[in-house]
Amino acid sequence: MKKIQLLLLSFVAGLCWSCNDDFMDRYPLDQINDETFWKSEQDLELYCNNFYATYITGFGYSWGDGTLSPWGYNDAAIAYGDVISDNAAPNTYSKVAANEYNGHITGGSGSGGWNWASMRRLNYFLENYQRAAVTPAARNVYAGEILFFKAWDYFEKVKLFGDVPWLDHTLQTNSPELQAPRTARAVVMDSVVALLDRSIAWLPEKGAEKTDRLNRDVARHLKIRVCLFEGTYRKYHKELNLDGKKFLRQAATDAEVLMGKSYRLYANAAPAKDYNDLFAQYSYRNNPEIILWKEYSAAQNLGVAFSRYYAQNLRHQHGATRSLVDEYLCTDGKPISSSPLFLGKDSIQREFVNRDPRLRQTICNFGEYALAVGVKQGANNAPLPNIPGLSGNKCPTGYRVAKWFFNDPVDWDRTTNGMQGCPLFRYAEVLLSYAEAKYELGECTQDVLDKTVNAVRKRVNMPALVLGSIPADPALDARYAAYTAYVPDPLLREIRRERRIEFAFENFRWDDLMRWKAGRFLEVPVEGIRFVQSQFPKVVPGKDVFLSKEGYIQPYFQTLPNGRKFDESKQYLFPIPLEDLVLNKNLVQNPVWESVK
């Protein structure tokens, strides 16, 4: 029988040959006999299974110590993605955040996110799945999965590059698309939403799907994320001259569908711990807030060394920034600039008093989130964080992250078989996306706020946001005035604040800054805790640690003396690899990047 090999061409703006073995992978057809494969439902299921591992990655696999290109952070993107944003500072500064990225030069064809191998596999399924001798309804379920993954892949590519080639079929070495220009963003994003609409129509309702497979709610959640991003990106990036209202309308409409179901925020009447507990669990199978999660299983030899290295060793050696900490409200619902409850910044202990409970559940106060009793290995950053000048993996700002801390030595000892679960889509995102979409549509009423922002705040007993009495925040408004071309309406400012606080260290912040055209927030000086000498008697200021005039730790005082820079003329998009531009002369590099060689 004839064996057809599917050549996974590295797309050079349209799938061209690469000398890199990673991109000459010949899966799946070198493992499939095309004459006998597309016959049964099992064939369709087996083909789809591979994409679950490709797209629903959670914390990664095995050691989980790879670096994701082009961003430069660890495999566990959901936990570490904020290190390139203004929420966090890694010990070695991010080249992406500092406008020093040059992966398009060093990476070669198919690198830096410009990789089309999975897209070809997805399209190959869509060209062949109807050959299976099963009912249309049964095979369409698997097509719905593939459409979901294809939409997700394209969404990530548009975020990176803007215009990208739209491929609706598999290409061969002589396909004209190999030398075609990119497809306009407007066409691609309309097509992405169309894919998701078909996926929603074909996937089963929640509860009717096979165990651990996609359902309609998951696809709807992704559609909300896609539409909110595109709708707001178009509004604030006026140079595109594209109307985003239809996307905002769709985001709101699909959010209303999910809000009409039985989802609710995870809460056990413990405002001081519920939020942190949400991110430190083995299983989310019965969690009412989680719409999609990644499960790890020792029985299936599927695990990752995330909990061990995150909790014990600060693998990414990062800390939260003062920029993030200062944005948490006080318990009266007012910002620190105006609340009488704020005790000042003389020490981390004082500035954490009377604050939104999520602050101490996201960032460690000294003495909290200690390693379990009896654990000797690893770096115990709980009594004091390992700031510069102390031994061990560094927390360069002194604000050690508590979110995702899973204090279970049993799981740490499993190393590569660690089983901490990873929530990926949660209902809180639906609520806050709905609030933002309704604001942008001019439809954010008190009822909308009560169902969304105030529901999220209620979990931690924070005061409700009330139209007509929104607290002023001249400090945050001044930051917008200094670093963006606009100062948002107070209501929008608070919706955005809620999003930053609720989703800190869940890899939302970079995308939010990009879509709001607020990338220059990366230029806000990177500062950490106020250094108190009596707390760190062996650390020498000016030698081990460097301080601002207010006494805040400056982790990049020596390595980035002029601070991080954001070039608005180019950094909202990433560059296409130079090798791909050579292979396809009809590709045009993203603005300004063409001069960066």
VOGU-3710 file (C-alpha; in Angstrom, 3 decimals, decimal comma):
1> mkkiqlllls> 0,000/0,000/0,000  1,152/3,462/-0,823  2,543/5,531/2,032  2,140/9,284/1,614  4,476/11,493/3,600  3,258/14,868/4,831  6,187/17,233/4,571  5,894/19,814/7,322  7,231/22,824/5,544  8,412/25,712/7,653
11> fvaglcwscn> 6,364/28,589/6,364  8,501/31,370/5,140  5,394/33,495/4,638  4,000/30,444/3,192  5,655/27,141/4,110  9,097/26,768/2,575  11,825/24,190/3,071  14,128/24,636/6,022  17,430/22,994/6,792  16,456/22,801/10,457
21> ddfmdrypld> 15,430/19,243/11,317  12,803/20,566/13,755  10,911/22,037/10,847  11,375/19,097/8,511  9,387/16,892/10,871  7,335/14,497/8,766  4,603/13,760/11,286  1,920/12,585/10,861  1,801/10,932/7,445  5,058/9,054/7,778
31> qindetfwks> 3,188/7,206/10,534  -0,083/6,870/8,653  -1,079/4,692/5,726  -3,362/7,038/3,864  -5,301/4,221/2,198  -6,369/2,680/5,473  -6,372/5,518/7,986  -9,362/7,809/7,481  -11,923/5,090/8,198  -13,200/5,187/11,772
41> eqdlelycnn> -14,075/7,569/14,556  -11,053/6,240/16,415  -8,832/7,442/13,571  -10,258/10,943/13,889  -9,854/10,939/17,659  -6,261/9,721/17,517  -5,348/12,381/14,974  -6,879/15,131/17,122  -5,189/13,935/20,310  -1,821/15,290/19,239
51> fyatyitgfg> -3,118/18,857/19,133  -4,222/18,788/22,763  -0,590/18,493/23,819  0,479/21,114/21,263  -1,965/23,846/22,235  -3,127/23,059/25,770  0,357/23,075/27,249  -0,316/24,201/30,820  2,985/24,285/32,686  4,770/22,347/29,951
61> yswgdgtlsp> 6,115/18,816/30,242  8,919/16,882/31,908  11,457/19,351/33,307  9,447/22,281/31,947  12,635/24,263/31,539  12,496/25,266/27,898  12,389/28,845/26,642  9,494/29,997/24,497  10,279/32,042/21,421  9,957/34,902/20,703
71> wgyndaaiay> 9,091/36,004/24,235  12,040/34,501/26,065  10,221/33,159/29,103  9,865/29,665/30,530  7,664/26,832/29,193  5,077/27,512/31,892  3,883/30,585/30,015  0,793/31,121/32,131  2,861/31,571/35,296  5,938/33,217/33,806
81> gdvisdnaap> 4,616/35,268/30,879  4,351/38,453/32,912  8,153/38,669/33,212  8,197/40,603/29,920  5,551/43,056/31,163  5,439/45,856/33,723  4,088/43,397/36,304  7,417/41,668/36,870  11,168/41,876/36,618  13,424/38,869/36,038
91> ntyskvaane> 16,942/38,975/37,476  18,352/39,103/33,946  16,264/41,715/32,193  13,985/40,727/29,344  15,355/41,691/25,947  11,797/41,890/24,621  10,808/44,368/27,319  13,993/46,383/26,801  13,627/46,658/23,007  16,677/44,475/22,410
101> ynghitggsg> 14,987/41,525/20,720  16,844/40,254/17,649  15,479/36,737/17,240  14,596/37,438/13,624  18,320/37,568/12,914  19,540/34,679/15,039  16,625/32,274/14,821  16,455/31,316/11,183  13,474/30,269/9,098  10,392/29,179/10,982
111> sggwnwasmr> 11,511/30,685/14,283  10,138/33,373/16,545  6,535/32,240/16,200  6,600/32,221/12,374  6,153/28,453/12,261  3,444/26,790/10,186  4,004/23,086/10,758  0,958/22,635/12,990  -1,193/24,659/10,611  -0,466/22,223/7,807
121> rlnyflenyq> -1,412/19,279/10,010  -4,646/21,006/10,968  -5,528/21,705/7,358  -4,692/18,153/6,378  -7,310/16,883/8,817  -9,930/19,249/7,433  -9,240/17,959/3,923  -9,654/14,310/4,903  -11,901/13,844/7,944  -15,089/13,429/5,918
131> raavtpaarn> -13,690/10,207/4,477  -14,371/8,468/7,807  -17,345/6,115/7,707  -19,136/7,710/10,637  -22,143/9,983/10,858  -21,633/13,639/9,908  -22,534/14,694/13,448  -19,879/12,404/14,956  -17,072/13,436/12,648  -18,005/17,122/12,914
141> vyageilffk> -17,214/16,971/16,624  -13,578/16,271/15,767  -13,626/18,897/13,045  -14,865/21,313/15,719  -11,775/20,505/17,781  -9,483/21,118/14,834  -11,222/24,395/13,991  -10,751/25,497/17,605  -7,026/24,787/17,492  -6,640/26,428/14,083
151> awdyfekvkl> -8,390/29,571/15,324  -6,186/29,641/18,424  -3,038/29,238/16,329  -4,023/32,056/14,000  -4,966/34,320/16,901  -1,502/33,900/18,400  0,115/34,650/15,038  -1,942/37,794/14,475  -0,981/39,046/17,928  2,664/38,561/17,020
161> fgdvpwldht> 2,792/39,694/13,405  -0,437/41,462/12,408  -1,013/40,420/8,787  -0,257/36,724/8,236  -0,867/34,317/5,338  -4,289/32,692/5,447  -4,014/29,004/4,559  -7,173/26,996/4,004  -5,524/23,960/2,426  -2,248/22,071/2,564
171> lqtnspelqa> 0,564/23,296/0,383  3,036/21,433/-1,769  6,518/22,472/-2,804  5,157/24,086/-5,963  2,159/25,854/-4,412  1,922/29,513/-5,475  1,107/30,500/-1,880  4,738/29,852/-1,033  5,589/33,125/-2,755  2,465/35,034/-1,785
181> prtaravvmd> 2,269/38,172/0,369  0,592/38,181/3,749  -3,192/38,285/4,067  -4,691/41,455/5,525  -5,396/41,348/9,255  -9,058/42,210/8,682  -9,558/39,145/6,485  -7,656/36,852/8,827  -9,545/37,915/11,947  -12,921/37,599/10,247
191> svvalldrsi> -11,851/34,101/9,264  -10,727/33,270/12,815  -14,128/34,217/14,202  -15,814/32,177/11,470  -13,727/29,156/12,514  -14,787/29,605/16,115  -18,440/29,956/15,179  -18,269/26,641/13,327  -16,394/25,088/16,227  -19,084/26,259/18,658
201> awlpekgaek> -21,784/24,832/16,390  -20,095/21,433/16,060  -18,650/20,800/19,506  -20,875/19,159/22,144  -22,489/21,113/24,921  -20,624/21,007/28,222  -21,333/17,666/29,862  -22,045/15,885/26,584  -18,422/15,722/25,426  -16,187/12,714/25,884
211> tdrlnrdvar> -14,033/12,828/29,004  -11,272/15,433/28,834  -12,211/16,699/25,387  -13,256/20,137/24,207  -16,795/21,372/24,512  -18,768/24,304/23,191  -18,093/26,513/26,212  -14,326/26,287/25,726  -14,638/27,479/22,130  -16,970/30,269/23,188
221> hlkirvclfe> -14,478/31,365/25,843  -11,705/31,591/23,268  -13,988/33,572/20,995  -14,614/36,095/23,784  -10,861/36,492/24,279  -10,242/36,863/20,546  -13,026/39,369/20,001  -12,164/41,546/23,002  -8,548/41,678/21,885  -9,342/42,536/18,285
231> gtyrkyhkel> -12,104/45,010/19,096  -9,979/47,030/21,499  -6,814/46,712/19,391  -8,635/48,295/16,469  -10,024/51,076/18,637  -6,714/52,161/20,146  -4,519/51,450/17,114  -6,240/54,009/14,978  -3,544/53,701/12,311  -5,192/50,439/11,227
241> nldgkkflrq> -8,338/52,319/10,239  -10,447/49,296/11,183  -13,746/49,292/13,081  -13,671/46,973/16,085  -17,268/47,324/17,248  -18,496/44,122/15,651  -15,864/42,196/17,598  -16,799/43,896/20,864  -20,445/43,071/20,218  -19,606/39,428/19,657
251> aatdaevlmg> -17,461/39,331/22,809  -20,364/40,696/24,840  -22,931/38,390/23,233  -20,908/35,232/23,815  -20,064/36,295/27,361  -23,768/36,638/28,066  -24,261/33,041/26,949  -21,675/31,747/29,414  -22,953/34,059/32,145  -26,351/32,436/31,698
261> ksyrlyanaa> -24,949/29,033/32,603  -23,999/27,522/35,935  -20,445/28,869/36,230  -19,517/30,802/39,332  -16,389/32,091/40,980  -14,524/29,675/43,230  -15,048/30,753/46,831  -15,223/28,965/50,168  -16,105/31,952/52,363  -12,418/32,561/53,094
271> pakdyndlfa> -11,518/35,872/51,438  -7,990/35,778/52,879  -7,093/32,557/51,065  -9,656/31,545/48,425  -7,973/33,473/45,618  -4,560/31,931/46,281  -6,056/28,479/46,789  -7,567/28,657/43,311  -4,092/28,387/41,788  -2,730/25,614/43,991
281> qysyrnnpei> -4,744/22,481/43,313  -4,273/19,062/41,811  -7,619/18,926/40,052  -10,176/21,366/38,651  -12,583/18,715/37,508  -15,408/19,971/39,712  -14,300/23,564/40,089  -17,217/25,873/39,128  -14,921/28,610/37,813  -12,643/26,639/35,512
291> ilwkeysaaq> -13,697/26,260/31,880  -10,451/24,715/30,581  -7,535/23,246/32,495  -4,498/21,051/31,997  -4,445/17,839/34,008  -1,238/15,999/34,878  -1,335/12,305/35,699  1,298/10,081/37,285  -0,648/7,047/36,086  -0,134/8,165/32,479
301> nlgvafsryy> 3,453/9,228/33,176  2,414/12,744/32,253  3,797/15,378/34,572  6,010/18,416/34,856  8,542/19,729/37,348  6,665/22,999/37,844  5,669/23,020/41,502  9,146/21,944/42,625  11,055/24,665/40,843  8,503/27,407/41,126
311> aqnlrhqhga> 7,971/27,015/44,856  11,441/26,031/45,955  13,929/27,565/43,618  12,398/30,605/41,934  13,323/29,110/38,573  12,777/32,299/36,607  14,402/34,402/39,357  11,796/37,118/39,053  9,872/39,423/41,322  6,818/41,617/41,074
321> trslvdeylc> 7,248/45,346/40,442  6,257/48,343/42,485  4,193/49,429/39,501  1,910/46,435/40,078  1,886/46,637/43,873  0,920/50,313/43,874  -2,160/49,594/41,775  -3,873/47,445/44,423  -6,614/49,413/46,168  -7,034/49,798/49,894
331> tdgkpisssp> -9,839/47,961/51,634  -12,051/51,059/51,408  -11,949/50,790/47,632  -9,723/53,840/47,224  -6,248/54,001/45,683  -3,214/54,372/47,920  -2,816/57,990/46,796  -6,067/59,012/48,496  -7,052/56,378/51,033  -6,622/57,267/54,724
341> lflgkdsiqr> -6,110/53,559/55,363  -2,811/53,426/53,508  0,105/53,317/55,961  2,827/54,288/53,518  5,782/52,555/51,945  8,283/52,521/54,790  8,387/48,735/54,586  6,647/45,921/52,777  4,903/45,041/56,025  3,309/48,477/56,313
351> efvnrdprlr> 2,331/48,865/52,666  0,515/45,507/52,711  -1,784/46,550/55,563  -5,397/47,451/54,673  -5,007/46,440/51,028  -7,056/44,362/48,616  -6,655/40,796/49,970  -5,450/39,649/46,552  -2,204/41,547/47,154  -1,018/39,194/49,910
361> qticnfgeya> -2,374/36,220/47,964  -0,415/37,204/44,862  2,792/38,590/46,389  4,474/37,318/49,545  4,785/39,389/52,634  7,889/38,532/54,621  7,460/35,335/56,613  4,607/34,001/54,485  4,469/31,095/52,030  7,326/29,241/53,677
371> lavgvkqgan> 8,479/25,853/52,444  6,818/22,969/54,245  8,331/21,935/57,560  11,273/19,586/57,153  12,065/20,533/53,568  15,794/21,126/53,302  16,410/21,434/49,601  15,624/24,558/47,689  15,681/28,248/48,529  13,377/29,239/51,366
381> naplpnipgl> 12,435/32,778/50,417  9,705/33,082/53,014  11,503/34,624/56,005  13,180/37,095/53,628  13,378/37,050/49,851  16,769/36,401/48,276  17,375/39,928/47,066  20,712/40,794/45,444  23,464/40,422/48,011  22,036/37,215/49,462
391> sgnkcptgyr> 22,847/33,687/48,326  20,529/31,548/46,217  18,288/32,203/43,264  17,327/35,830/43,281  14,062/37,639/43,800  15,453/40,854/42,306  12,694/43,211/43,482  11,994/41,665/46,892  8,355/41,165/45,908  8,270/37,382/45,684
401> vakwffndpv> 5,275/35,971/43,827  2,908/33,804/45,891  0,459/32,977/43,154  0,921/29,387/41,892  2,865/28,462/45,064  1,920/24,838/45,720  3,305/23,902/49,099  3,389/20,131/48,735  6,755/18,350/49,129  5,166/15,161/47,810
411> dwdrttngmq> 4,589/16,843/44,482  8,039/18,433/44,513  9,615/15,008/44,986  7,866/13,759/41,866  10,072/16,190/39,893  9,173/15,586/36,227  5,963/13,825/37,235  4,577/16,735/39,227  0,795/16,864/39,091  -0,195/20,414/40,050
421> gcplfryaev> -3,155/21,241/37,812  -3,087/24,256/35,520  -6,260/26,342/35,015  -6,254/28,016/31,593  -9,717/29,479/30,979  -11,639/30,685/33,989  -14,996/32,328/34,460  -13,510/35,482/35,983  -12,094/36,277/32,544  -15,560/36,011/31,025
431> llsyaeakye> -16,916/38,487/33,582  -14,188/41,102/33,241  -14,114/40,757/29,455  -17,847/41,388/29,411  -17,462/44,491/31,573  -14,780/45,893/29,289  -16,645/45,092/26,094  -19,818/46,703/27,430  -17,864/49,805/28,418  -16,307/50,086/24,975
441> lgectqdvld> -19,790/49,740/23,462  -21,114/52,497/25,731  -23,347/50,073/27,606  -21,705/49,571/31,010  -24,487/50,067/33,543  -24,470/49,472/37,286  -26,133/46,143/36,635  -23,234/45,169/34,357  -20,731/46,167/37,030  -22,580/44,225/39,720
451> ktvnavrkrv> -22,534/41,078/37,602  -18,880/41,410/36,688  -16,362/43,642/38,472  -18,271/43,612/41,717  -18,767/39,854/41,622  -15,006/39,427/41,287  -14,394/41,894/44,096  -16,938/40,174/46,316  -14,796/37,022/46,452  -12,231/39,006/48,479
461> nmpalvlgsi> -14,724/41,302/50,260  -13,651/44,421/48,411  -16,117/47,328/48,118  -18,275/47,510/45,020  -17,514/49,864/42,156  -20,415/52,323/41,953  -21,213/54,546/39,007  -21,257/58,169/40,035  -18,844/57,691/42,929  -15,725/56,238/41,354
471> padpaldary> -12,692/57,253/43,431  -10,223/59,571/41,754  -6,704/58,329/41,150  -4,596/61,258/39,973  -1,414/59,169/40,235  -2,614/56,504/37,794  -4,160/59,131/35,526  -0,824/60,942/35,446  0,891/57,695/34,477  -1,482/57,287/31,548
481> aaytayvpdp> -0,841/60,898/30,540  2,913/60,344/30,648  3,080/56,988/28,898  0,094/56,846/26,534  -1,668/59,188/24,143  -4,817/59,257/26,273  -6,182/59,237/29,815  -9,041/56,757/30,090  -12,410/57,579/31,594  -12,381/56,735/35,342
491> llreirrerr> -14,744/53,805/34,803  -12,513/52,260/32,157  -9,481/52,921/34,329  -11,059/50,867/37,120  -12,129/48,035/34,827  -8,555/47,847/33,567  -7,220/47,969/37,115  -9,454/45,078/38,088  -8,149/43,093/35,155  -4,526/43,764/36,077
501> iefafenfrw> -5,056/42,733/39,689  -7,239/39,679/39,061  -5,057/38,270/36,279  -1,589/39,196/37,542  0,852/36,380/36,719  -1,557/34,629/34,370  0,121/35,945/31,213  -2,480/38,578/30,343  -0,593/41,794/30,912  1,537/41,915/27,750
511> ddlmrwkagr> -1,460/41,336/25,486  -3,476/43,924/27,397  -0,776/46,571/27,032  -0,480/45,800/23,328  -4,194/46,030/22,592  -4,642/49,196/24,655  -1,670/50,783/22,877  -0,061/51,247/26,270  3,281/49,591/25,564  5,218/52,518/26,988
521> flevpvegir> 4,093/51,453/30,451  7,164/49,230/30,170  9,191/52,435/30,559  7,853/53,010/34,068  10,974/52,693/36,262  11,403/49,133/37,497  11,451/49,244/41,284  10,998/46,818/44,123  10,486/46,960/47,867  11,727/49,759/50,058
531> fvqsqfpkvv> 15,036/48,478/51,350  15,205/48,355/55,154  18,772/47,835/56,307  17,805/46,246/59,620  15,975/43,514/57,723  18,986/42,788/55,522  22,027/43,539/57,716  24,488/41,730/55,408  23,362/43,467/52,215  25,395/46,563/51,296
541> pgkdvflske> 23,576/49,348/49,417  25,614/50,657/46,508  27,515/47,381/46,299  25,071/44,481/46,548  21,862/46,350/45,899  21,073/49,709/44,328  18,372/52,040/45,538  16,308/54,909/44,176  16,283/58,213/46,019  13,155/56,985/47,832
551> gyiqpyfqtl> 15,017/53,846/48,925  13,354/51,363/46,539  15,390/48,522/45,093  16,381/49,136/41,466  17,245/45,732/39,998  18,500/47,132/36,674  20,516/50,054/38,001  23,711/48,664/36,459  22,448/46,535/33,576  19,865/49,018/32,236
561> pngrkfdesk> 20,964/52,401/33,561  18,600/54,232/31,203  15,659/51,967/31,967  13,542/49,855/29,645  12,507/51,445/26,373  9,474/50,770/24,201  9,505/51,851/20,570  5,890/52,439/19,597  6,823/52,529/15,925  7,714/48,820/15,920
571> qylfpipled> 7,225/46,942/19,183  3,501/46,306/18,980  4,431/43,601/16,487  7,302/41,122/16,277  9,552/40,750/13,230  9,440/38,012/10,598  12,693/35,995/10,482  15,098/37,424/7,919  15,644/34,018/6,354  11,943/33,769/5,573
581> lvlnknlvqn> 12,051/37,178/3,899  14,852/35,924/1,694  12,949/32,775/0,745  9,783/34,688/-0,137  10,495/37,981/-1,867  6,832/39,018/-1,598  6,962/39,172/2,170  7,332/42,629/3,674  8,848/43,041/7,119  6,853/44,720/9,886
591> pvwesvk> 7,418/48,488/10,204  10,857/49,655/11,381  12,065/46,092/11,896  13,347/46,070/8,317  16,165/48,378/9,443  17,052/46,210/12,454  19,676/43,825/11,087
//
